[in-house]
Amino acid sequence: MIAGSHVGSWITAIGVGMLIVAAAPRPADAQMWIPGEVSGGYVYLADPVGHNGLPAGWMAGGSLRLTDWLSAVGEGGISTTTTTTFGSDIRVRVATILGGVRAQARLGRLTEFGQLAAGVVLGSATGFGVTDTNTAFGLQPGAGLDYPLSARVAGRAQVDVRFISGGSNESSPGHEFRLLVGVVLKLTSR
């Protein structure tokens, strides 16, 4: 099990690795394997079962263009909230490391996409001096739109549903809704 306190380090390392790969020179015949984009943005995560919203969140990700319409994607993110109850702060944190595929098509100025990602969902709750953690498998289908702001920069709006298995502490399966608003930096000319 990966401890919740180390998740930020893992996600930061993944983001730095993506930027290094993006900046590395490649021979002309390998250009299609340069990351097609890097992205980041604000995330609002809603848990309808627990009636909780996690308003403080972010996501960083990237993609590799496989064909004109299909990309491999990877992302990591953290969402948190803190509430006070009975004189103690309760902090809830959900972190993810996901990978999958994205299909996309241009319609006018907009690029529409649908994607399916899967990976690790790490949850933790801390209150009254006790921390409870859970590591689970997550499956996250979603859809979104990219709106070009310049030749290489686009704004992104995305909606996802995350289905979560019971996990390491034998909790019940659940689901979450994710709203994302972010910025995309295109690294290839396609």
C-alpha positions as CSV (number, residue, x, y, z in Angstrom):
1,M,0.0,0.0,0.0
2,I,1.2,3.5,-0.8
3,A,0.9,5.9,2.1
4,G,-1.2,9.0,1.4
5,S,1.6,11.3,2.4
6,H,3.8,10.0,-0.4
7,V,1.1,10.5,-3.1
8,G,2.1,14.1,-3.8
9,S,5.7,13.1,-4.3
10,W,4.7,10.4,-6.8
11,I,2.4,12.7,-8.7
12,T,5.1,15.5,-8.8
13,A,7.6,12.9,-10.1
14,I,5.2,11.8,-12.8
15,G,4.6,15.4,-13.9
16,V,8.3,16.3,-14.0
17,G,9.0,13.0,-15.9
18,M,6.4,14.0,-18.5
19,L,7.9,17.4,-19.0
20,I,11.4,15.9,-19.4
21,V,10.1,13.5,-22.0
22,A,8.4,16.3,-23.8
23,A,11.5,18.4,-23.9
24,A,13.9,15.6,-25.0
25,P,15.0,15.8,-28.6
26,R,13.8,13.0,-30.9
27,P,14.8,11.9,-34.4
28,A,12.4,13.0,-37.1
29,D,11.0,9.5,-37.6
30,A,10.0,9.2,-34.0
31,Q,8.0,12.5,-33.8
32,M,4.7,10.7,-33.4
33,W,5.9,9.4,-30.0
34,I,6.5,12.9,-28.5
35,P,3.8,13.6,-26.0
36,G,0.9,15.2,-27.9
37,E,0.1,17.5,-25.0
38,V,0.5,18.2,-21.3
39,S,-2.4,19.6,-19.3
40,G,-3.3,20.8,-15.8
41,G,-6.2,22.3,-14.1
42,Y,-8.7,22.8,-11.3
43,V,-10.8,19.8,-10.2
44,Y,-14.0,19.7,-8.2
45,L,-14.7,16.2,-6.9
46,A,-18.2,15.1,-5.7
47,D,-19.0,12.0,-3.7
48,P,-22.7,11.5,-3.9
49,V,-22.8,8.5,-1.5
50,G,-21.1,10.4,1.3
51,H,-22.7,13.7,0.2
52,N,-19.2,15.3,0.3
53,G,-17.6,17.8,-2.1
54,L,-13.9,18.1,-2.3
55,P,-13.5,21.7,-3.7
56,A,-9.7,22.0,-3.5
57,G,-8.3,19.9,-6.3
58,W,-5.9,19.8,-9.2
59,M,-4.9,17.5,-12.0
60,A,-1.7,17.2,-14.2
61,G,-1.6,14.9,-17.2
62,G,-0.3,14.2,-20.7
63,S,-0.9,12.2,-23.8
64,L,0.9,10.4,-26.6
65,R,-0.7,10.6,-30.0
66,L,-1.1,7.1,-31.4
67,T,-3.2,7.9,-34.5
68,D,-5.0,11.0,-35.8
69,W,-7.9,10.3,-33.5
70,L,-6.5,8.1,-30.7
71,S,-4.1,8.9,-27.9
72,A,-2.7,7.2,-24.8
73,V,-3.3,9.3,-21.7
74,G,-2.0,9.5,-18.2
75,E,-2.8,11.7,-15.3
76,G,-2.5,12.3,-11.6
77,G,-4.4,14.5,-9.2
78,I,-5.3,15.3,-5.6
79,S,-8.6,16.6,-4.2
80,T,-9.1,17.6,-0.6
81,T,-11.5,19.1,1.9
82,T,-11.3,20.0,5.5
83,T,-14.3,20.4,7.9
84,T,-14.5,21.1,11.6
85,T,-16.7,19.0,13.7
86,F,-16.8,18.5,17.5
87,G,-13.7,20.7,17.9
88,S,-11.5,18.8,15.5
89,D,-10.6,19.3,11.9
90,I,-11.5,16.3,9.6
91,R,-9.4,16.3,6.4
92,V,-10.4,14.1,3.5
93,R,-8.0,13.5,0.6
94,V,-8.4,11.5,-2.6
95,A,-5.4,11.1,-4.9
96,T,-5.3,9.2,-8.3
97,I,-2.8,7.9,-10.7
98,L,-4.6,6.8,-13.9
99,G,-3.8,5.8,-17.5
100,G,-5.9,4.9,-20.5
101,V,-7.0,6.0,-24.0
102,R,-8.7,9.0,-25.5
103,A,-10.7,9.2,-28.8
104,Q,-11.0,12.7,-30.3
105,A,-12.5,14.5,-33.2
106,R,-12.6,18.2,-34.3
107,L,-15.9,19.9,-35.0
108,G,-15.3,23.4,-36.1
109,R,-13.0,25.1,-33.6
110,L,-13.7,22.6,-30.8
111,T,-12.1,19.3,-30.2
112,E,-14.4,16.9,-28.6
113,F,-13.1,13.8,-26.8
114,G,-14.1,10.8,-24.8
115,Q,-11.7,8.9,-22.7
116,L,-11.4,5.8,-20.5
117,A,-8.8,5.7,-17.7
118,A,-8.0,3.2,-15.0
119,G,-5.6,3.1,-12.1
120,V,-5.0,3.6,-8.4
121,V,-7.3,5.7,-6.1
122,L,-5.8,6.5,-2.8
123,G,-8.2,7.9,-0.1
124,S,-7.5,9.1,3.4
125,A,-9.4,10.7,6.2
126,T,-7.7,12.3,9.2
127,G,-9.5,13.4,12.3
128,F,-9.2,13.3,16.1
129,G,-5.5,12.2,15.7
130,V,-6.4,9.1,13.6
131,T,-5.8,8.6,9.9
132,D,-7.6,5.9,7.9
133,T,-6.4,5.1,4.4
134,N,-7.7,3.1,1.5
135,T,-6.1,2.0,-1.7
136,A,-8.5,0.9,-4.5
137,F,-8.9,0.3,-8.2
138,G,-10.7,3.1,-10.1
139,L,-12.2,3.1,-13.6
140,Q,-12.9,6.6,-15.0
141,P,-14.9,7.2,-18.2
142,G,-15.3,10.8,-19.2
143,A,-15.9,13.4,-22.0
144,G,-14.8,16.9,-22.7
145,L,-14.1,19.8,-25.0
146,D,-11.0,21.7,-25.9
147,Y,-11.3,25.3,-27.1
148,P,-8.2,26.7,-28.9
149,L,-6.8,29.9,-27.3
150,S,-3.8,30.0,-29.6
151,A,-2.0,27.6,-32.0
152,R,-0.6,25.5,-29.1
153,V,-2.8,26.4,-26.1
154,A,-6.4,25.3,-25.5
155,G,-8.8,25.6,-22.6
156,R,-10.4,22.3,-21.5
157,A,-13.7,21.5,-19.8
158,Q,-14.2,17.8,-18.8
159,V,-16.7,15.7,-16.9
160,D,-15.9,12.2,-15.5
161,V,-17.5,9.5,-13.4
162,R,-15.1,7.5,-11.3
163,F,-16.1,3.9,-10.3
164,I,-14.1,2.7,-7.3
165,S,-13.7,-0.9,-6.0
166,G,-13.9,-1.7,-2.3
167,G,-10.2,-1.3,-1.8
168,S,-7.7,-2.3,0.8
169,N,-9.7,-1.7,3.9
170,E,-12.7,-3.7,2.6
171,S,-14.9,-0.6,2.2
172,S,-17.9,-0.7,-0.1
173,P,-17.5,0.1,-3.8
174,G,-18.5,3.6,-4.7
175,H,-18.4,6.3,-7.3
176,E,-17.5,10.0,-7.6
177,F,-18.2,12.8,-10.2
178,R,-15.3,15.0,-11.3
179,L,-15.5,18.4,-13.0
180,L,-12.3,19.7,-14.5
181,V,-11.4,23.1,-16.0
182,G,-7.9,23.4,-17.2
183,V,-5.3,24.4,-19.8
184,V,-3.7,22.2,-22.5
185,L,-0.3,22.8,-24.1
186,K,-0.1,21.1,-27.5
187,L,3.5,19.8,-28.1
188,T,3.0,18.5,-31.6
189,S,1.7,20.3,-34.7
190,R,-1.0,17.7,-35.4
